Amino acid sequence: MTSLVTDPVVLEERSYEPRELILFPGPADRLYRVQSGLARAHTMDDEGNGLTLRYVKPGGFFGEESLAGNARSYFVEAVTRTDVAVLDPLRLQPADERALTHHLVEAVEGLYGSLERLASKRLRARVAAELLALCDSALAITDEDGRTVVHMTHDELAAAVGSVRETVTKVVGELVRLQAVDAGYGKILLRDLSRLRELADD
């Protein structure tokens, strides 16, 4: 669904269903801000294997390459139902620029952290860190006992940590044995956040 708006920075607002593609690789002349839901930027290799580059939560941006006139080299899809504002990068107001700068700093810090974990951390630590990072996303809910449940398949988790499903399934089983999580079909209950943080730093 697309709706016209009166804000001079916002060209239009769009809504996407889960797994619906928002952007494809190619020329870029628009900036995008997630209003609600969760978006995933990802790429694929020649064999069709996906790799999650980052998740974009409400208030976050994607399409930053439009600021430099560069082409986009990745896909963006809605993970949950997601509302997106399409922005004209040439009309950004000071408040928008500050928000974008803050987002870019956080994105770069997140990228540095991901690269460090990929280069120096065991897969178990990367999986634990990814689950913690999704605690406040649209993928997470709180159950009746006040515990966080992340709705995510092992395939999706594998794409997020740069691994394959079979290996990630073994790691999740290890986290279950360590009583850090409980695993169900398409969801992972974060049973002990303190333990997960210890494992993420291991």
Backbone as ProteinMPNN parsed JSONL, in Angstrom:
{"seq_chain_A": "MTSLVTDPVVLEERSYEPRELILFPGPADRLYRVQSGLARAHTMDDEGNGLTLRYVKPGGFFGEESLAGNARSYFVEAVTRTDVAVLDPLRLQPADERALTHHLVEAVEGLYGSLERLASKRLRARVAAELLALCDSALAITDEDGRTVVHMTHDELAAAVGSVRETVTKVVGELVRLQAVDAGYGKILLRDLSRLRELADD", "coords_chain_A": {"N_chain_A": [[0.846, -1.186, 0.0], [0.532, 2.238, -0.795], [0.784, 5.591, 0.216], [0.168, 9.084, -0.192], [1.874, 11.907, 1.223], [2.174, 14.985, 3.106], [4.511, 16.058, 4.132], [7.458, 17.639, 3.144], [9.882, 16.3, 2.971], [9.274, 13.61, 3.037], [8.366, 11.57, 0.504], [6.532, 9.551, -0.034], [4.608, 6.995, 1.661], [4.936, 3.573, 2.383], [3.696, 0.234, 2.729], [4.662, -3.048, 3.631], [4.401, -6.578, 3.356], [5.422, -9.487, 5.33], [8.467, -10.905, 4.141], [8.285, -9.68, 1.72], [9.893, -8.057, -0.965], [11.566, -4.993, -0.704], [13.539, -3.377, -1.835], [15.749, -3.648, -4.665], [19.024, -4.541, -5.997], [20.674, -1.888, -7.747], [20.324, 1.324, -9.473], [20.259, 4.168, -7.266], [18.305, 6.6, -5.777], [16.794, 7.419, -3.704], [16.093, 7.705, -0.202], [15.38, 5.717, 2.669], [13.244, 5.253, 5.477], [12.519, 3.269, 8.234], [9.398, 2.986, 9.597], [7.788, 1.346, 11.17], [7.923, -2.081, 12.284], [10.267, -4.436, 10.849], [13.118, -4.49, 8.821], [15.302, -6.188, 6.511], [18.505, -6.047, 5.278], [20.224, -7.64, 2.733], [22.462, -9.831, 0.901], [23.36, -11.947, -1.893], [25.192, -14.872, -2.905], [26.766, -16.384, -5.833], [25.608, -18.878, -5.861], [23.187, -18.587, -4.78], [23.013, -18.398, -2.026], [22.08, -16.739, 0.904], [23.132, -13.805, 2.734], [22.823, -12.03, 5.603], [23.17, -8.609, 5.933], [22.494, -6.525, 7.669], [19.993, -5.663, 10.123], [17.214, -3.456, 10.068], [15.686, -1.394, 12.25], [12.706, 0.278, 13.604], [12.852, 3.775, 12.988], [15.344, 3.621, 11.935], [17.465, 3.826, 8.986], [17.764, 3.0, 5.481], [19.321, 2.63, 2.227], [21.285, 4.542, 2.064], [23.281, 4.944, 0.215], [22.297, 6.537, -1.765], [22.839, 9.125, -1.054], [25.369, 9.607, -1.905], [25.194, 9.153, -4.537], [25.696, 6.601, -5.41], [25.386, 3.248, -6.759], [23.08, 0.729, -5.649], [23.906, -2.3, -4.024], [22.648, -4.411, -2.828], [19.867, -6.315, -1.475], [16.713, -5.447, 0.052], [14.381, -6.586, 2.338], [11.125, -6.998, 3.828], [10.874, -8.176, 7.077], [8.981, -8.537, 9.069], [5.562, -7.358, 9.004], [5.948, -4.237, 7.611], [6.284, -0.747, 7.741], [7.31, 1.876, 5.696], [8.924, 4.966, 5.12], [9.492, 6.878, 2.285], [12.105, 8.907, 1.399], [13.283, 12.053, 0.147], [16.552, 12.546, -0.5], [17.701, 15.0, -1.024], [16.225, 16.894, 0.236], [16.48, 16.847, 2.952], [15.982, 17.863, 6.31], [17.558, 19.671, 9.069], [17.01, 18.165, 11.462], [16.438, 15.654, 10.394], [18.893, 15.076, 9.231], [20.524, 14.899, 11.486], [19.385, 12.671, 12.738], [19.887, 10.746, 10.78], [22.698, 10.767, 10.734], [23.249, 9.81, 13.319], [22.14, 7.255, 13.05], [23.852, 6.195, 11.06], [26.289, 6.139, 12.413], [25.703, 4.238, 14.4], [25.199, 2.053, 12.726], [27.706, 1.631, 11.527], [29.234, 1.046, 13.803], [27.931, -1.308, 14.535], [28.586, -2.872, 12.334], [31.375, -3.045, 12.602], [31.455, -4.494, 14.987], [30.252, -6.892, 14.143], [32.09, -7.777, 12.215], [34.324, -8.152, 13.83], [33.404, -10.224, 15.511], [33.01, -12.18, 13.566], [35.606, -12.623, 12.694], [37.028, -13.304, 14.989], [35.542, -14.619, 16.927], [33.927, -17.566, 18.213], [31.389, -19.531, 16.571], [29.271, -19.979, 18.302], [29.333, -17.759, 20.008], [28.711, -15.759, 18.182], [26.108, -16.437, 17.436], [24.776, -16.172, 19.895], [25.151, -13.41, 20.331], [23.706, -12.361, 18.179], [21.07, -13.149, 18.754], [20.648, -11.674, 21.081], [20.798, -9.105, 20.028], [18.439, -8.951, 18.657], [16.491, -8.769, 20.523], [14.987, -6.459, 21.027], [13.547, -6.083, 18.75], [11.072, -6.28, 16.076], [10.764, -8.955, 15.757], [10.69, -10.094, 18.184], [8.867, -11.137, 21.062], [7.212, -10.902, 24.269], [6.694, -13.457, 26.541], [4.148, -15.033, 28.642], [5.445, -15.35, 31.007], [7.172, -13.293, 31.111], [9.466, -13.566, 29.619], [11.714, -13.274, 26.821], [10.923, -14.054, 23.483], [12.208, -14.907, 20.431], [11.165, -14.86, 17.191], [12.233, -16.754, 14.751], [13.715, -18.641, 12.174], [16.063, -21.389, 11.899], [17.397, -21.267, 9.48], [17.213, -18.524, 8.869], [18.612, -17.453, 11.027], [21.112, -18.551, 10.512], [21.808, -17.223, 8.122], [22.127, -14.709, 9.161], [24.413, -14.872, 10.73], [26.403, -15.719, 9.112], [26.676, -18.479, 8.431], [25.639, -21.936, 8.03], [22.492, -23.7, 7.996], [22.513, -26.304, 9.184], [24.781, -26.303, 10.83], [24.24, -24.166, 12.534], [21.969, -25.145, 13.797], [23.093, -27.138, 15.396], [24.582, -25.504, 17.11], [22.552, -24.038, 18.378], [21.378, -26.144, 19.733], [23.442, -26.633, 21.521], [23.325, -24.272, 23.034], [20.878, -24.676, 24.207], [21.45, -26.884, 25.844], [23.146, -25.624, 27.612], [21.373, -24.192, 28.978], [20.703, -21.62, 28.226], [18.909, -20.927, 26.266], [15.679, -21.965, 24.991], [14.459, -23.971, 22.398], [12.093, -23.904, 19.763], [9.756, -24.666, 17.094], [10.523, -22.486, 14.626], [11.036, -20.498, 16.454], [12.83, -19.059, 19.23], [13.326, -19.222, 22.584], [14.595, -16.96, 24.836], [16.113, -17.872, 27.457], [17.921, -17.305, 29.542], [19.249, -14.349, 29.868], [21.563, -13.217, 30.942], [23.365, -15.338, 30.871], [23.486, -15.678, 28.109], [24.742, -13.276, 27.383], [27.255, -13.665, 28.52], [28.127, -15.806, 26.951], [28.147, -14.586, 24.453], [30.29, -12.91, 24.7], [32.358, -14.646, 24.897]], "CA_chain_A": [[0.0, 0.0, 0.0], [1.271, 3.482, -0.882], [-0.031, 6.755, 0.511], [0.845, 10.352, -0.367], [1.962, 12.672, 2.457], [2.433, 16.402, 2.868], [5.863, 16.39, 4.569], [8.276, 17.809, 1.933], [10.983, 15.337, 2.96], [8.695, 12.291, 2.781], [7.696, 11.529, -0.795], [5.387, 8.656, 0.105], [4.735, 5.958, 2.677], [4.585, 2.272, 1.822], [3.591, -0.888, 3.667], [5.107, -4.308, 3.038], [4.117, -7.797, 4.098], [6.626, -10.278, 5.593], [9.204, -11.511, 3.038], [8.122, -8.904, 0.482], [11.078, -7.277, -1.27], [11.395, -3.546, -0.712], [14.508, -2.824, -2.779], [16.638, -4.529, -5.418], [20.255, -3.862, -6.423], [20.504, -1.03, -8.908], [20.474, 2.762, -9.228], [19.644, 4.595, -6.002], [18.096, 8.047, -5.657], [15.886, 7.648, -2.593], [16.48, 7.257, 1.129], [14.218, 5.053, 3.266], [13.231, 5.187, 6.937], [11.553, 2.301, 8.747], [8.471, 3.589, 10.548], [7.402, 0.271, 12.082], [8.298, -3.394, 11.759], [11.688, -4.774, 10.77], [13.606, -4.75, 7.466], [16.589, -6.89, 6.475], [19.355, -5.842, 4.106], [20.986, -8.875, 2.526], [23.042, -10.07, -0.407], [23.398, -13.367, -2.267], [26.332, -15.264, -3.732], [26.4, -16.949, -7.14], [24.848, -20.11, -5.659], [21.9, -18.25, -4.19], [23.051, -18.395, -0.57], [21.878, -15.394, 1.414], [23.893, -13.333, 3.877], [22.235, -10.827, 6.18], [24.125, -7.537, 6.191], [22.041, -5.88, 8.897], [18.566, -5.444, 10.302], [16.875, -2.049, 10.263], [14.553, -1.279, 13.164], [12.003, 1.562, 13.474], [13.709, 4.944, 13.158], [16.566, 3.401, 11.178], [17.447, 4.148, 7.568], [18.547, 2.253, 4.49], [19.405, 3.394, 0.981], [22.196, 5.656, 2.28], [24.135, 5.162, -0.956], [21.708, 7.601, -2.582], [23.449, 10.391, -0.66], [26.616, 9.761, -2.662], [24.947, 8.843, -5.94], [26.21, 5.268, -5.732], [24.394, 2.209, -7.029], [22.811, -0.183, -4.542], [24.416, -3.635, -4.334], [22.033, -5.368, -1.923], [18.407, -6.382, -1.414], [16.08, -5.177, 1.336], [13.067, -7.201, 2.421], [10.407, -6.874, 5.09], [10.907, -9.385, 7.905], [7.613, -8.537, 9.575], [4.857, -6.27, 8.321], [6.84, -3.09, 7.786], [5.918, 0.532, 7.139], [8.521, 2.576, 5.284], [8.791, 6.295, 4.537], [10.436, 7.138, 1.2], [12.578, 10.273, 1.594], [14.116, 12.707, -0.862], [17.79, 12.888, 0.203], [18.069, 16.388, -1.285], [15.356, 17.784, 1.01], [16.591, 16.544, 4.376], [16.048, 18.961, 7.25], [18.595, 19.428, 10.085], [16.652, 17.07, 12.369], [16.598, 14.414, 9.634], [20.33, 14.84, 9.062], [21.056, 14.424, 12.776], [18.913, 11.293, 12.93], [20.61, 9.9, 9.827], [24.082, 10.654, 11.205], [23.221, 8.898, 14.476], [21.913, 5.912, 12.522], [25.053, 5.735, 10.357], [27.293, 5.812, 13.433], [25.315, 2.956, 14.99], [25.362, 1.008, 11.708], [29.137, 1.357, 11.387], [29.656, 0.343, 15.017], [27.412, -2.66, 14.432], [29.376, -3.578, 11.333], [32.663, -3.361, 13.213], [31.239, -5.586, 15.93], [29.989, -8.119, 13.387], [33.347, -8.21, 11.609], [35.18, -8.664, 14.905], [32.9, -11.539, 15.913], [33.232, -13.118, 12.471], [37.036, -12.918, 12.575], [37.703, -13.759, 16.205], [34.667, -15.301, 17.863], [33.328, -18.837, 17.82], [30.028, -19.398, 16.058], [28.366, -19.91, 19.44], [29.301, -16.371, 20.463], [28.011, -14.957, 17.171], [24.676, -16.75, 17.539], [24.292, -15.555, 21.13], [25.113, -11.96, 20.122], [22.624, -12.05, 17.242], [19.806, -13.284, 19.473], [20.537, -10.53, 21.983], [20.563, -7.903, 19.231], [17.061, -8.972, 18.166], [15.577, -8.734, 21.67], [14.098, -5.298, 20.971], [13.066, -5.946, 17.376], [9.707, -6.75, 15.831], [10.772, -10.414, 15.782], [10.66, -10.546, 19.575], [7.685, -10.901, 21.889], [7.382, -11.301, 25.663], [5.695, -14.471, 26.875], [3.374, -14.786, 29.861], [6.362, -15.362, 32.14], [8.058, -12.143, 30.996], [10.694, -13.916, 28.915], [11.743, -12.86, 25.418], [10.892, -15.095, 22.464], [12.564, -14.395, 19.108], [10.592, -15.688, 16.133], [13.27, -16.821, 13.718], [14.092, -20.004, 11.826], [17.499, -21.636, 11.9], [17.903, -20.752, 8.205], [17.35, -17.07, 8.996], [19.699, -17.211, 11.969], [22.36, -18.893, 9.814], [22.113, -16.127, 7.202], [22.515, -13.537, 9.941], [25.735, -15.045, 11.355], [27.361, -16.185, 8.108], [26.893, -19.918, 8.545], [24.613, -22.735, 7.368], [21.462, -24.131, 8.936], [22.874, -27.507, 9.937], [25.739, -25.941, 11.878], [23.551, -23.311, 13.498], [21.097, -26.009, 14.581], [23.937, -27.749, 16.431], [24.941, -24.468, 18.084], [21.353, -23.769, 19.172], [21.274, -27.276, 20.648], [24.424, -26.413, 22.59], [22.783, -23.215, 23.894], [19.808, -25.307, 24.989], [22.083, -27.698, 26.895], [23.717, -24.687, 28.575], [20.206, -23.567, 29.606], [20.62, -20.211, 27.852], [17.714, -20.764, 25.445], [14.864, -23.122, 24.625], [14.181, -23.85, 20.967], [10.888, -24.5, 19.221], [9.656, -24.512, 15.646], [10.477, -21.107, 14.178], [11.184, -19.536, 17.549], [13.845, -19.356, 20.231], [13.06, -18.574, 23.863], [15.823, -16.539, 25.509], [15.831, -18.331, 28.82], [18.822, -16.687, 30.512], [19.945, -13.285, 29.15], [22.913, -13.06, 31.508], [24.187, -16.424, 30.318], [23.701, -15.372, 26.699], [25.744, -12.214, 27.293], [28.557, -14.29, 28.793], [28.501, -16.615, 25.787], [28.427, -13.676, 23.352], [31.622, -12.334, 24.925], [33.325, -15.75, 25.029]], "C_chain_A": [[0.881, 1.236, 0.0], [0.336, 4.63, -0.58], [0.794, 8.019, 0.336], [0.819, 11.116, 0.948], [2.335, 14.108, 2.126], [3.822, 16.848, 3.317], [6.764, 16.506, 3.341], [9.443, 16.842, 1.834], [10.476, 13.948, 2.574], [7.906, 12.326, 1.474], [6.445, 10.664, -0.75], [5.654, 7.682, 1.238], [4.215, 4.652, 2.101], [4.536, 1.231, 2.93], [3.941, -2.18, 2.944], [4.76, -5.468, 3.961], [5.412, -8.575, 4.341], [7.149, -10.98, 4.34], [9.008, -10.774, 1.702], [9.368, -8.051, 0.266], [10.737, -5.792, -1.349], [12.294, -2.912, -1.76], [15.313, -3.928, -3.435], [17.961, -3.798, -5.658], [19.991, -3.013, -7.662], [20.692, 0.436, -8.559], [19.704, 3.19, -7.986], [19.518, 6.115, -5.972], [17.132, 8.397, -4.532], [16.475, 7.083, -1.303], [15.219, 6.709, 1.795], [14.368, 5.012, 4.783], [12.146, 4.202, 7.378], [10.7, 2.993, 9.81], [8.014, 2.576, 11.598], [7.783, -1.055, 11.444], [9.802, -3.603, 11.768], [12.047, -5.101, 9.329], [14.982, -5.408, 7.542], [17.303, -6.573, 5.172], [20.211, -7.085, 3.932], [21.523, -8.944, 1.103], [23.049, -11.563, -0.679], [24.651, -13.648, -3.081], [25.837, -15.913, -5.017], [25.572, -18.219, -7.026], [23.508, -19.858, -4.984], [21.851, -18.289, -2.678], [22.966, -16.967, -0.059], [22.771, -15.078, 2.6], [23.262, -12.038, 4.362], [23.326, -9.811, 6.469], [23.777, -6.806, 7.482], [20.522, -5.855, 8.931], [18.337, -3.96, 10.538], [15.583, -1.978, 11.065], [13.865, 0.068, 12.972], [12.9, 2.75, 13.83], [15.006, 4.831, 12.399], [16.367, 3.647, 9.686], [18.119, 3.053, 6.746], [18.474, 3.023, 3.179], [20.351, 4.573, 1.079], [23.092, 5.933, 1.08], [23.589, 6.244, -1.883], [22.303, 8.962, -2.251], [24.712, 10.673, -1.453], [26.428, 9.473, -4.146], [25.473, 7.496, -6.369], [25.072, 4.295, -6.017], [24.253, 1.31, -5.808], [23.224, -1.596, -4.939], [23.742, -4.73, -3.51], [20.511, -5.335, -2.075], [17.954, -5.912, -0.031], [14.707, -5.823, 1.305], [12.449, -6.942, 3.784], [10.479, -8.206, 5.83], [9.54, -9.605, 8.545], [6.829, -7.541, 8.71], [5.588, -4.975, 8.645], [6.311, -1.872, 7.045], [7.185, 1.338, 6.903], [8.163, 3.947, 4.72], [9.884, 6.465, 3.482], [10.811, 8.612, 1.255], [13.363, 10.764, 0.384], [15.403, 13.143, -0.171], [18.226, 14.331, -0.001], [17.26, 17.382, -0.456], [15.454, 17.558, 2.511], [16.717, 17.82, 5.204], [17.112, 18.651, 8.316], [18.27, 18.274, 11.035], [16.806, 15.72, 11.677], [18.066, 14.061, 9.491], [20.964, 14.337, 10.35], [20.647, 12.982, 13.028], [19.663, 10.329, 12.019], [22.053, 9.703, 10.271], [24.174, 9.696, 12.381], [23.046, 7.457, 14.007], [23.174, 5.361, 11.859], [26.152, 5.361, 11.343], [26.971, 4.458, 14.059], [25.513, 1.812, 14.004], [26.824, 0.636, 11.538], [29.658, 0.614, 12.61], [29.169, -1.103, 15.005], [28.184, -3.497, 13.444], [30.739, -3.968, 11.891], [32.525, -4.533, 14.19], [31.018, -6.913, 15.238], [31.266, -8.669, 12.772], [34.294, -8.793, 12.663], [34.727, -10.048, 15.345], [33.174, -12.578, 14.839], [34.689, -13.556, 12.407], [37.602, -13.601, 13.81], [36.835, -14.558, 17.171], [34.179, -16.631, 17.303], [31.902, -18.591, 17.353], [29.028, -19.284, 17.206], [28.225, -18.476, 19.948], [28.54, -15.494, 19.476], [26.509, -15.184, 17.222], [24.086, -16.085, 18.779], [24.156, -14.041, 20.955], [23.966, -11.561, 19.199], [21.271, -12.137, 17.934], [19.591, -12.111, 20.428], [20.205, -9.255, 21.219], [19.118, -7.811, 18.75], [16.028, -8.897, 19.283], [14.563, -7.602, 21.581], [13.574, -5.037, 19.565], [11.637, -6.465, 17.255], [9.625, -8.271, 15.775], [10.571, -10.96, 17.191], [9.329, -10.214, 20.24], [8.035, -11.308, 23.326], [6.294, -12.295, 26.021], [5.045, -14.164, 28.214], [4.238, -14.791, 31.113], [7.367, -14.214, 32.082], [9.364, -12.42, 30.283], [10.577, -13.559, 27.434], [11.775, -14.071, 24.501], [11.179, -14.443, 21.119], [12.018, -15.363, 18.064], [11.516, -15.655, 14.926], [13.598, -18.277, 13.436], [15.608, -20.16, 11.891], [18.129, -21.188, 10.59], [18.157, -19.253, 8.3], [18.488, -16.703, 9.941], [21.048, -17.5, 11.318], [22.769, -17.777, 8.86], [22.62, -14.905, 7.949], [23.923, -13.65, 10.512], [26.765, -15.609, 10.38], [27.682, -17.656, 8.211], [25.81, -20.641, 7.756], [23.687, -23.318, 8.427], [21.902, -25.3, 9.803], [23.815, -27.18, 11.097], [25.084, -25.095, 12.953], [22.612, -24.138, 14.37], [21.89, -26.703, 15.693], [24.299, -26.745, 17.517], [23.737, -24.142, 18.972], [21.136, -24.905, 20.166], [22.246, -27.151, 21.811], [23.931, -25.337, 23.556], [21.637, -23.74, 24.755], [20.408, -26.112, 26.137], [22.695, -26.819, 27.989], [22.632, -23.888, 29.297], [20.138, -22.065, 29.36], [19.357, -19.93, 27.045], [16.915, -22.059, 25.455], [14.46, -22.917, 23.177], [12.894, -24.556, 20.604], [10.845, -24.268, 17.721], [9.522, -23.034, 15.293], [10.6, -20.08, 15.28], [12.231, -20.027, 18.54], [13.536, -18.533, 21.479], [14.385, -18.235, 24.527], [15.628, -16.751, 27.004], [16.659, -17.6, 29.874], [19.656, -15.637, 29.78], [21.362, -13.081, 29.665], [23.859, -14.114, 30.954], [24.482, -16.17, 28.848], [24.771, -14.289, 26.524], [27.139, -12.76, 27.564], [29.034, -15.065, 27.571], [28.841, -15.72, 24.59], [29.809, -13.054, 23.472], [32.714, -13.387, 24.97], [34.264, -15.789, 23.829]], "O_chain_A": [[1.878, 1.282, 0.721], [-0.794, 4.65, -1.068], [1.979, 8.041, 0.67], [-0.138, 11.0, 1.712], [2.757, 14.412, 1.01], [4.271, 17.922, 2.918], [6.836, 15.559, 2.558], [9.946, 16.586, 0.739], [11.159, 13.202, 1.872], [6.902, 13.03, 1.362], [5.424, 11.0, -1.35], [6.782, 7.558, 1.715], [3.19, 4.622, 1.42], [5.241, 1.334, 3.933], [3.564, -2.38, 1.79], [4.819, -5.35, 5.185], [6.4, -8.354, 3.641], [6.383, -11.569, 3.578], [9.519, -11.213, 0.671], [9.848, -7.399, 1.193], [9.755, -5.393, -1.976], [11.87, -2.015, -2.489], [15.534, -4.992, -2.857], [18.021, -2.574, -5.539], [19.183, -3.377, -8.517], [21.166, 0.759, -7.47], [18.638, 2.652, -7.686], [20.509, 6.829, -6.123], [16.7, 9.544, -4.417], [17.243, 6.121, -1.313], [14.115, 7.18, 1.521], [15.454, 4.772, 5.311], [10.997, 4.295, 6.945], [11.22, 3.517, 10.795], [7.872, 2.913, 12.774], [7.946, -1.15, 10.228], [10.519, -3.026, 12.584], [11.366, -5.896, 8.683], [15.727, -5.215, 8.503], [16.766, -6.806, 4.089], [20.855, -7.535, 4.88], [21.086, -8.206, 0.221], [22.771, -12.358, 0.219], [25.121, -12.801, -3.842], [24.632, -15.984, -5.261], [24.902, -18.606, -7.983], [22.781, -20.796, -4.656], [20.77, -18.22, -2.094], [23.689, -16.088, -0.528], [23.128, -15.964, 3.376], [23.176, -11.063, 3.615], [24.295, -10.112, 7.166], [24.655, -6.503, 8.29], [19.856, -6.004, 7.906], [19.173, -3.285, 11.14], [14.53, -2.438, 10.622], [14.383, 0.921, 12.251], [13.609, 2.732, 14.835], [15.71, 5.826, 12.226], [15.239, 3.672, 9.193], [18.934, 2.283, 7.255], [17.675, 3.948, 3.031], [20.256, 5.509, 0.286], [23.61, 7.041, 0.941], [24.329, 6.804, -2.692], [22.273, 9.865, -3.088], [25.087, 11.828, -1.653], [27.381, 9.539, -4.924], [25.678, 7.259, -7.559], [23.941, 4.494, -5.572], [25.194, 1.151, -5.03], [22.934, -2.044, -6.048], [24.217, -5.866, -3.496], [19.952, -4.445, -2.716], [18.716, -5.972, 0.935], [13.949, -5.631, 0.354], [13.151, -6.7, 4.766], [10.173, -9.251, 5.255], [9.016, -10.718, 8.558], [7.387, -6.95, 7.786], [5.819, -4.656, 9.812], [5.937, -1.954, 5.875], [8.027, 1.469, 7.791], [7.219, 4.079, 3.94], [11.06, 6.225, 3.755], [9.939, 9.477, 1.169], [14.02, 9.986, -0.309], [15.357, 14.035, 0.676], [19.04, 14.841, 0.77], [17.566, 18.575, -0.443], [14.601, 18.029, 3.264], [17.459, 18.737, 4.849], [17.525, 17.499, 8.455], [19.154, 17.489, 11.378], [17.251, 14.751, 12.293], [18.448, 12.897, 9.612], [21.83, 13.463, 10.325], [21.455, 12.167, 13.475], [20.03, 9.229, 12.434], [22.577, 8.592, 10.194], [25.076, 8.861, 12.435], [23.715, 6.55, 14.501], [23.529, 4.201, 12.065], [26.867, 4.38, 11.137], [27.861, 3.625, 14.23], [25.943, 0.725, 14.389], [27.153, -0.544, 11.417], [30.431, -0.335, 12.481], [29.892, -2.013, 15.409], [28.417, -4.685, 13.67], [31.204, -5.088, 11.679], [33.359, -5.438, 14.218], [31.528, -7.943, 15.679], [31.505, -9.876, 12.799], [34.973, -9.791, 12.423], [35.549, -10.945, 15.534], [33.527, -13.717, 15.145], [34.983, -14.713, 12.106], [38.545, -14.387, 13.708], [37.349, -15.118, 18.14], [34.037, -16.802, 16.092], [31.287, -17.579, 17.692], [28.037, -18.563, 17.089], [27.124, -18.034, 20.279], [27.808, -14.591, 19.881], [25.726, -14.246, 17.07], [23.007, -15.497, 18.712], [23.161, -13.455, 21.381], [23.325, -10.533, 19.416], [20.413, -11.282, 17.718], [18.472, -11.615, 20.563], [19.43, -8.423, 21.692], [18.625, -6.719, 18.468], [14.826, -8.956, 19.025], [13.416, -7.754, 22.003], [13.204, -3.912, 19.23], [11.073, -7.012, 18.203], [8.526, -8.824, 15.748], [10.312, -12.15, 17.369], [8.747, -9.153, 20.011], [9.04, -11.979, 23.56], [5.109, -12.021, 25.831], [5.356, -13.154, 28.847], [3.821, -14.297, 32.16], [8.295, -14.153, 32.888], [10.28, -11.6, 30.332], [9.483, -13.544, 26.87], [12.555, -15.0, 24.71], [10.469, -13.524, 20.711], [12.368, -16.543, 18.056], [11.575, -14.673, 14.187], [13.744, -19.068, 14.368], [16.341, -19.171, 11.932], [19.286, -20.767, 10.582], [19.2, -18.768, 7.859], [19.236, -15.758, 9.688], [22.018, -16.776, 11.547], [23.945, -17.42, 8.793], [23.445, -14.153, 7.432], [24.569, -12.631, 10.755], [27.88, -15.94, 10.781], [28.844, -18.046, 8.091], [25.14, -20.04, 6.916], [24.048, -23.417, 9.599], [21.69, -25.293, 11.016], [23.667, -27.706, 12.2], [25.34, -25.282, 14.142], [22.475, -23.86, 15.562], [21.397, -26.835, 16.813], [24.322, -27.083, 18.701], [23.887, -23.987, 20.184], [20.754, -24.663, 21.311], [21.926, -27.513, 22.943], [24.098, -25.474, 24.768], [21.451, -23.303, 25.891], [19.933, -26.034, 27.27], [22.755, -27.22, 29.151], [22.929, -23.022, 30.119], [19.589, -21.32, 30.172], [18.796, -18.837, 27.121], [17.406, -23.108, 25.872], [14.15, -21.795, 22.775], [12.627, -25.664, 21.069], [11.791, -23.733, 17.144], [8.518, -22.403, 15.625], [10.299, -18.906, 15.066], [12.484, -21.224, 18.673], [13.49, -17.304, 21.431], [15.209, -19.119, 24.758], [15.055, -15.917, 27.705], [16.169, -17.309, 30.965], [20.654, -15.974, 29.142], [22.268, -12.798, 28.88], [25.005, -13.822, 30.612], [25.596, -16.415, 28.385], [25.607, -14.377, 25.624], [28.101, -12.36, 26.908], [30.205, -14.991, 27.2], [29.723, -16.055, 23.8], [30.43, -12.709, 22.466], [33.892, -13.044, 25.071], [35.144, -16.648, 23.762]]}, "name": "protein", "num_of_chains": 1, "seq": "MTSLVTDPVVLEERSYEPRELILFPGPADRLYRVQSGLARAHTMDDEGNGLTLRYVKPGGFFGEESLAGNARSYFVEAVTRTDVAVLDPLRLQPADERALTHHLVEAVEGLYGSLERLASKRLRARVAAELLALCDSALAITDEDGRTVVHMTHDELAAAVGSVRETVTKVVGELVRLQAVDAGYGKILLRDLSRLRELADD"}
